[in-house]
């Protein structure tokens, strides 16, 4: 049974050995100069100003969460469209059922968006 996985395990081992070998080789052969500004972030040729650990506004996090939320919802809609195509056959006509499910899903999204909008979650100046 293990012989079936031998080529995959050999490939994984070779890739890991190659990666570790390249890292070790670059450490051994590469230049060892350490300069003061080596660890500083590169800011387009300008000197960095301020602390890199500054606090961001909560609106950036809200924007990221809303983007992920609507991105996942878009994926669900694409999957539903594929399911509707697969199940809409003469033997098993479920196109209307899937369309109703999509309408309920989109209605719930609209209610959630209206709730966030009404609570001021989309206001940037708040």
Secondary structure, DSSP 8 states (H G I E B T S, - for coil): -GGGGHHHHHHHHHHHHHHHHHHHHHHHHS-----GGGGS--BTTB---S-TT----HHHHHHHHHHHHHHHHHHHHHHHHHHHHHHBSSSSB-HHHHHHHHHHHHHHHHHHHHHHHHTTTT-S--
